[in-house]
Amino acid sequence: NPFQGTEDSFILAPDADRKKAQPRTEGGPENEMGLPEGSSREVRKVVVFTDIEGFTRYRAERGDKKSYDVLMFHDKLLVKHFEALGGKLVKTIGDSLLAVFDTERDAVLSAVRIQRDLDEYNRRFSQDPLPRVRVGLDGGVVDVLVRHGSPDYLGQVVDRASRILSLAHGGEIYASGVVADAARGRFGEGTEVKITFEDRGRPELKGLGPVQVYQVLWGPR
C-alpha cells in the first residue's frame, strides 16, 4: 500500500510503488443519463481546481523522470481525498486537476485534508519535499457537455474556480463567497481540525469582475 495512516489520512510513503497510472474513466450519474454526443444539461456542483506551484521550474531542475514520479504521487493522493468525500475527478490539465463535489462542506474538507497530508509528508521527508499545491473552489450551476463520449464541466463557475486558484500560493486554499457561506458552520466536533474562512476582499478576476473570496484556514481544535 503506497499510503500510510488512517482511513481519512493518506500519507504517501517515500518508497511507494510508483505504478503507471491507469486510464481514467468518466463514470458517474452524468454518463448514466445517456446523453448523446454534443448535448448538455445544467447541474449544481462545487468545482475544485488544483495545481502544483512552480512545477515547470521543478521539472527543469529535477528532470522529467523525478517530476513525473512526483506528479503521479500527487494525482494519487488528491484523487484518494476527492473520492473519500464523494468527489469526482473530471480531468487533468498538465499538473492541474479539476474535480466536482455535491456539497461545499465536502469540497472544503477534502482540500484541507490534501494540504494537511502534503504538509505532513514534507515535515517527515524534509530532505526531499514534494512541491506545494494550490486550491481554488467555487460553487453553482455548471454545464455538463458530452464531448468525445465523456462529460465535461463548463461555465462561469469553472472559470471562477480557476481564477480563484490563481490568487493562492502553494499550500493555500481560496474559496468564493458562495462556498464559504455554504460551508461555514458545517464543521462540527466530529471534524478533526478547526476550519475557518478569512476574508480576502473582492479582487477583480479576469473576465469575471470582482468576486468575494476567502482563504480557508485550519488548525487544531
N, C-alpha and C positions, 0 to 999 in steps of 0.2 A: 504494500500500500504506500503510494507516494506521499500520503498525508499523515501527520501525527496530530493527535489532540482529540477533543471530544467531538460529538456529532455536529455541534454548531461551530467548531473551530477547526479549520483545515490548514494546519501549519505545514508548509512544504519542507520535506527533509532534503538536506543537501545532496544525498546520494539517491535521490528519487530516480526511478526508472523513466527515462525521458523517451517514451514511445512516440512514434509518429502519430499525429492527430488523425482521428478517423473523420471521414467526410461528415459534415453536419447536415442533418435532415431538418426540414422545416415542418415538423408535425404540429399538431395542436388544433384548436377549435376552428381557426380560420380556414385551414385546409379541408377540414371535415364538412365545411359548408358547401363544398362542391362548386365554388365559383369558377366560371370559365376564365380562361386567359384574357387579361386586359380589363377585367371587371373589378369593381371596388365597392367597399362599404365602409361606413363610419363606425368606429368603436371607441370607447373611452379607455385609455391606458395611461400609465405613468411610464415615461420614457427615461431610460438611464443611458447616458453616453459616458464612456471612459476612454482615456488614452494614457500612454506611458510618456512621462515628461522626459524630453531630451533623448528620445530613442534613436533618432538619426545620428546624433553625436555619439551615443553609446555604441552604436553599431560600427561607426568609423573607428572608434578607439579599441573596441574589444574584438572586432571581426565578426563575420557572418555566422559561423557555427555557434559561438558563445551567445550571440544575440538571439539567434533563432531558438536555441535551447531555453533561454530566458523567456522568450515570447510564448513558448509552449507551456512553461511553468505558469506564466501569467494567465493564459487562457484557461488552463485547468482550474486554477484557484478561483478566478472570478466566476466561471460557469458553475462551479460547485456551490458558491454562495448564492448566485441567482436562483438556481434550481431548488436550493434548500428552503427558499421562501416563496416558491411558486412563480418565479420569474422565468422568462424565456429569452434565450439568445436569438436575436433576429439575424444579425450579420456581423462580419468583421470587415473593417476598412483599414488595412495596414495594421498598426498597433492599437487601433481603436475598436471598441466593441459597442454595439447597440443592443440593448435588452429592453423588454417591456414587462411591466407588472400590473396587477389588477388594483393594488392599493398603494397609497403614498407611504403608509407605515412600513410595509414590507420592502418597498424600494429603498427607503432611507436606511432601515436596519441592515439590509443586505450591503449597502455601500459602507456603512460603519464597520461591519464585520470584515469586509475586504481590507479596509485601511488598518484595522487592528491587527489582522494576521500579517499583513506586509510589514507593519512596524515591528511586530514580534519577531518575524523572520530576520529582519535586518539587525535587530538587537542581538539575537542569538548568533548570527553568522556575519558579524560586522566586517570580517576580513574580505567578504565577497558579497556585498549587499545587492539586492535587487533594485532596479531603478524605481522611482516613485510613480504613483498613479494619480491622475486627476479624475474627478467625477462631477458630472452635471446632470441635474434632474429637472423635468417639468412634467406636468400632467394636464390631461384634457382630451378632447376628441381628435383622433387621428384617422387618416385614411389608410385602409388596408387594400393594397393593389396587388393583384396576382400578376407576377412577372416571371416568365420562364418557369411556370409551374409552381412557384413558391410565393408566399405572401411577403410583401414589402410594406414598411410603415413610412408614411409621408405626411407632410403638412406642417403647419406652424409650430405645433408642439415639439415635433422632432427638431425643427430648425432652432427653436429657443433652447432646447436642451443642449444642442451643440454649441450655441453661442455662450450659454451659461458656463459650460465646461471650460471655455477659453478664458474665463475670469479666474479660474482656480489655479493654484500652484500644486506641485507634486505633494501628495499626502493630504490634500484638501478635498472637501465635498461642498459644492454650491448647489442650491435648490431655488426654484422660483417661489414667489409668494404663495402660489396655488398649492404647491407641495407642502411648504412649511405650515400653512394654515390648516391643511387637512391632517397632517401628521402630528402636529403639536398636541401634547397631552395624551398621546396614544401609547406611550412607552412607560408602562407601569412597573411595579416592583418586580414583576417576572422578567423584565428585560435586564440583561447582565450589566449594562452600563447606563449612565445618565446621559440623555441626548437632549441638546438644546439648539436653538436657532438664533444666530446673531445677525442683526440687521446690517446689510451691506449696501443699502440705498437702492436707487433706481438708475443703474447705469444704462447708457444708450447702447443697445445691441444692434449691430449692423443689419439694416434692412427690416428691423422689427420695432424700432423705437425704444423708449425707456421701459424697463421691466424691473419690478421689485425682486430683489434677490436676497438670500440669506446664506450664511455659512453654517453648515452643520457641524456642531462641536460635540464631543463626547468625553466622558471621564468616569471615574469610579463613583458608585453610589455612596 
